[in-house]
Amino acid sequence: MNVNRLMQIPGAECLLPAPADTEISTAFTSDLLSDVMAHAPENSVLITIQAHLNTVAVAFLAGIRAILACSSRPVPADMLEAARKQHIAIYRTSLNQFDASVAVHQLLSAP
């Protein structure tokens, strides 16, 4: 699915768009960055409340294409700048991680 479909999630906002042709095939939900490194699939969206510079570094190493910050977490400027350099999209939603995960699953499952 095109990463821009994440804007269909309730309360979603795009803080940093990805290139228009960026596709995600799955999602991974975790707030433990070591878990993300060990288990997150490539070409996924990371659903988390971890909104800081290290999240981008881990996402880049894991091949993640987008980060969805939940619970309206503030996203600092250094995180946005790092994500821009690594071509990782940043989205934010007011939903918690569970509800955001359900919403992303529904988008990924839709035709």
C-alpha positions as CSV (number, residue, x, y, z in Angstrom):
1,M,0.0,0.0,0.0
2,N,1.2,3.5,-0.6
3,V,2.4,5.1,2.6
4,N,0.2,8.2,2.0
5,R,-2.9,6.0,2.8
6,L,-1.8,6.4,6.5
7,M,-3.6,9.8,6.3
8,Q,-6.9,7.8,6.4
9,I,-6.2,6.9,10.0
10,P,-8.4,8.9,12.4
11,G,-6.6,11.9,13.8
12,A,-3.6,11.3,11.5
13,E,-1.3,14.1,10.3
14,C,1.7,13.9,8.0
15,L,4.7,15.6,9.6
16,L,7.1,14.5,6.9
17,P,6.0,13.0,3.7
18,A,7.8,10.2,1.9
19,P,8.6,10.1,-1.8
20,A,5.3,9.6,-3.6
21,D,6.1,6.0,-4.7
22,T,6.9,4.7,-1.2
23,E,5.1,1.5,-0.4
24,I,4.6,-0.4,2.8
25,S,3.6,-4.0,3.0
26,T,3.2,-4.5,6.7
27,A,3.3,-2.9,10.1
28,F,5.2,-3.4,13.3
29,T,4.1,-2.1,16.7
30,S,6.6,-1.7,19.5
31,D,8.1,0.8,21.9
32,L,11.2,-1.2,22.5
33,L,13.8,-0.3,19.9
34,S,15.8,-3.4,20.4
35,D,12.7,-5.4,19.5
36,V,12.3,-3.3,16.4
37,M,15.8,-4.0,15.4
38,A,15.4,-7.7,15.9
39,H,11.9,-8.3,14.5
40,A,10.5,-5.4,12.4
41,P,10.1,-6.4,8.7
42,E,11.5,-4.2,5.9
43,N,9.1,-1.9,4.1
44,S,6.9,-1.5,7.1
45,V,5.4,1.3,9.2
46,L,6.6,1.4,12.8
47,I,3.7,2.2,15.2
48,T,5.1,3.6,18.4
49,I,5.2,6.3,21.1
50,Q,9.0,6.5,20.8
51,A,9.4,9.9,19.1
52,H,13.1,10.8,19.2
53,L,16.2,10.6,17.1
54,N,17.1,7.0,18.0
55,T,13.8,5.8,16.6
56,V,14.8,7.1,13.1
57,A,18.2,5.4,13.4
58,V,16.6,2.1,14.2
59,A,14.0,2.5,11.6
60,F,16.6,3.1,8.9
61,L,18.7,0.1,9.9
62,A,15.6,-2.1,9.9
63,G,14.4,-0.9,6.5
64,I,11.2,0.7,7.9
65,R,9.6,3.3,5.5
66,A,7.4,5.2,7.9
67,I,7.0,5.9,11.6
68,L,3.5,6.5,13.1
69,A,3.9,8.3,16.4
70,C,0.8,7.6,18.6
71,S,-1.0,9.4,21.4
72,S,-0.2,12.8,19.8
73,R,3.4,12.5,20.9
74,P,5.5,15.6,20.1
75,V,8.0,15.0,17.4
76,P,11.2,17.0,17.8
77,A,12.9,18.8,15.0
78,D,16.0,16.7,15.1
79,M,13.9,13.6,14.5
80,L,12.2,15.1,11.5
81,E,15.5,16.2,10.1
82,A,17.1,12.7,10.5
83,A,14.0,11.1,8.9
84,R,14.2,13.5,6.0
85,K,17.8,12.6,5.3
86,Q,16.9,8.8,5.5
87,H,13.7,9.2,3.4
88,I,11.5,7.9,6.2
89,A,8.0,9.4,6.4
90,I,6.7,10.6,9.8
91,Y,3.0,10.6,10.7
92,R,1.3,11.2,14.0
93,T,-2.1,10.2,15.3
94,S,-4.1,10.9,18.5
95,L,-4.9,7.1,18.7
96,N,-3.0,4.9,21.1
97,Q,-0.8,2.1,19.7
98,F,-3.5,-0.6,19.8
99,D,-6.1,1.5,18.0
100,A,-3.5,2.7,15.5
101,S,-2.4,-0.8,14.9
102,V,-6.0,-1.9,14.2
103,A,-6.4,1.1,11.8
104,V,-3.2,0.3,9.9
105,H,-4.2,-3.4,9.7
106,Q,-7.6,-2.4,8.2
107,L,-5.8,-0.2,5.6
108,L,-3.3,-3.0,4.7
109,S,-6.2,-5.5,4.3
110,A,-8.4,-3.3,2.2
111,P,-8.3,-3.9,-1.6
